[in-house]
């Protein structure tokens, strides 16, 4: 499906791990990882309050507050969650590889906005 669309736009509500719904939802993190592995362009759109907070946050602080933990992310349907997590565990770099790849991408995307 992502290949047909040809682009992913991530609408992020917050870059802080404590507040970000985006990074706690399994489907959104997994979709970004799939787009990364298939070299599909990914853009970032921040909700207005998140964008305002981003501009007053130092990059080092941003790096520390951005936490991606795909194995603790959830899906509405437990069956979907289990299937996605199994696919992630079977991937060559497993969940840590997904976490690292998605975090690095978002640090680049956030940095472009600064």
C-alpha positions in Angstrom: 0.0 0.0 0.0 2.8 2.5 0.9 4.5 1.8 -2.4 1.3 2.8 -4.3 1.0 6.0 -2.4 4.7 6.7 -2.8 5.2 8.9 0.3 4.6 8.9 4.0 3.6 12.0 6.0 4.0 11.7 9.7 1.7 14.0 11.7 3.4 14.1 15.1 1.7 15.5 18.1 4.8 15.8 20.3 8.5 14.9 20.2 8.6 14.3 23.9 8.4 10.6 24.8 6.0 11.2 27.7 3.5 13.0 25.5 3.9 11.6 21.9 1.0 9.4 20.9 2.6 8.9 17.6 5.6 6.9 19.0 3.3 4.8 21.3 1.2 3.6 18.4 2.7 0.4 16.8 1.2 1.0 13.3 2.7 4.4 12.9 6.2 3.3 14.0 6.1 0.2 11.9 4.8 2.1 8.8 7.7 4.5 9.1 10.2 1.6 9.4 8.7 -0.1 6.3 9.0 3.2 4.3 12.6 3.5 5.4 13.5 0.0 4.3 11.8 0.6 0.9 13.4 4.0 0.4 10.0 5.7 0.3 10.1 9.5 1.0 9.0 10.5 4.5 7.9 14.0 5.5 7.1 15.4 8.9 4.2 17.6 9.9 4.0 18.8 13.5 0.8 19.9 15.1 1.1 23.6 15.9 1.8 23.4 19.6 4.5 20.7 19.0 6.1 22.9 16.4 6.2 25.9 18.8 7.8 23.7 21.6 10.3 22.3 19.1 11.7 25.8 18.3 12.5 26.4 22.0 14.1 23.0 22.6 17.8 22.5 22.2 18.8 19.6 19.8 20.5 17.7 22.7 17.4 17.9 24.8 15.3 16.7 21.8 17.6 13.7 21.3 17.2 12.7 24.9 13.4 13.2 24.9 12.7 11.2 21.7 12.2 7.6 22.7 11.1 4.9 20.3 10.3 1.6 21.8 8.4 -0.5 19.3 7.9 -3.5 21.6 6.0 -1.3 24.1 4.0 0.4 21.4 0.4 -0.8 21.1 -2.3 -1.4 18.4 -6.0 -1.2 18.9 -6.4 -4.8 17.8 -4.3 -7.2 19.8 -4.0 -9.6 16.9 -2.5 -6.8 14.7 -0.1 -6.0 17.5 1.1 -9.6 17.9 1.6 -10.0 14.1 3.6 -6.8 13.7 5.8 -7.5 16.7 6.5 -11.0 15.4 7.5 -9.5 12.0 9.8 -7.0 13.9 11.4 -9.7 16.0 12.1 -11.7 12.9 13.8 -8.8 11.1 17.5 -8.9 10.9 18.1 -6.2 13.5 15.0 -6.9 15.5 13.2 -4.3 17.6 16.4 -2.4 18.5 17.1 -2.0 14.8 13.5 -0.6 14.2 13.9 1.7 17.3 17.2 3.1 16.2 16.2 3.6 12.5 13.0 5.4 13.3 14.6 7.5 16.0 17.5 8.6 13.6 15.0 9.4 10.9 12.9 11.6 13.2 16.0 13.4 14.6 16.9 14.3 11.0 13.3 15.4 10.2 13.1 17.5 13.4 16.5 19.0 12.7 15.3 20.1 9.3 12.6 22.1 10.9 15.0 23.9 13.3 
